[in-house]
Amino acid sequence: MGQWITIGTARGPVQAWQSPPDGKSRGAAPKGGVVVVQEIFGVNAHIRSVADGFAAAGYLAIAPAFFDLVEQGVELDYGPAEFQRGRELVTEVGLDGALAVVEAAAKLAASAGKVATVGYCWGGTVVLRAAQELGLPGVSYYGARNVAFLDRPLKAPVVFHFGERDASIPPEAVQAHRDKLPPTLAQVFTYPAGHAFNRNVDPRHHDAGSAALAQQRTLEFLRKNIG
C-alpha cells in the first residue's frame, strides 16, 4: 500500500506517492527503483495506481508531485479547464525544475537498487531529458514535446511508446525519433491507438490492448536495465 512522503529537492520540497515493492514484507529484495513521472494532471488517483502497479511487479515506485514546486496538492481531472490548468503548471515548473525533482526522487529510489524512469505525456518528455542529462534509463509514453530535444545525446537507453492515431504526435515526429536517436539506445514502438492510451480511467483515450502490450515491453525494459 502506497503512502505520501516528502522529498527534498534543489528547488524545494515536494510530496511523492511511494509504493513499496511487493514481497518486501516477506523479505524479498526489491528489483530496483522506478520514478513515475506524471501527466499534466498531477499525481492523481490514476498516477498513484500506475505507481502501485510497478510496486506490484517488485519495484520501489516513487511518483513525485512535480506541481508542488508551484502549487501544493494539485490533482486534476481530464476536462478542458483542467487540461488548460495543467499546461500552465508544467510551463511554470519547467523542464529544469522537473529534472531537479527526478534527480531527488531517483536518489531516494536508489535504496532499492538501480533506478529507471517511466513517464506519460509531459512525463514522457521529462523521461527523455532525464536520460540525456541524468543518465537514467527510461520509458517514454507519448511525449509530445520530445522532438525539440532529439539532437541531444542519450546517456542511457530509452523506450518510446506512441499511438498511431495520436493527433498531437504526427508520424513524422515519431519517425524523427528513429532517424535522430541511435538504435543501440532507443527503441520506438507504435500502437493502433491515440494519445494517452495507457490512461485506463479515461474511456475516451484508453486502449486496453495497446496498454497491455506497452506495459509488457516496459517491464521487459526494466528487467533488462535495472533488474
Secondary structure as GFF3:
##gff-version 3
##sequence-region A 1 227
A	DSSP	beta_strand	3	7	.	.	.	ID=ss1
A	DSSP	beta_strand	14	19	.	.	.	ID=ss2
A	DSSP	three_ten_helix	24	26	.	.	.	ID=ss3
A	DSSP	beta_strand	33	37	.	.	.	ID=ss4
A	DSSP	alpha_helix	45	56	.	.	.	ID=ss5
A	DSSP	beta_strand	60	64	.	.	.	ID=ss6
A	DSSP	three_ten_helix	66	69	.	.	.	ID=ss7
A	DSSP	alpha_helix	80	109	.	.	.	ID=ss8
A	DSSP	three_ten_helix	110	112	.	.	.	ID=ss9
A	DSSP	beta_strand	115	120	.	.	.	ID=ss10
A	DSSP	alpha_helix	122	133	.	.	.	ID=ss11
A	DSSP	beta_strand	138	141	.	.	.	ID=ss12
A	DSSP	three_ten_helix	146	149	.	.	.	ID=ss13
A	DSSP	beta_strand	158	163	.	.	.	ID=ss14
A	DSSP	alpha_helix	171	180	.	.	.	ID=ss15
A	DSSP	beta_strand	186	191	.	.	.	ID=ss16
A	DSSP	alpha_helix	208	225	.	.	.	ID=ss17
###
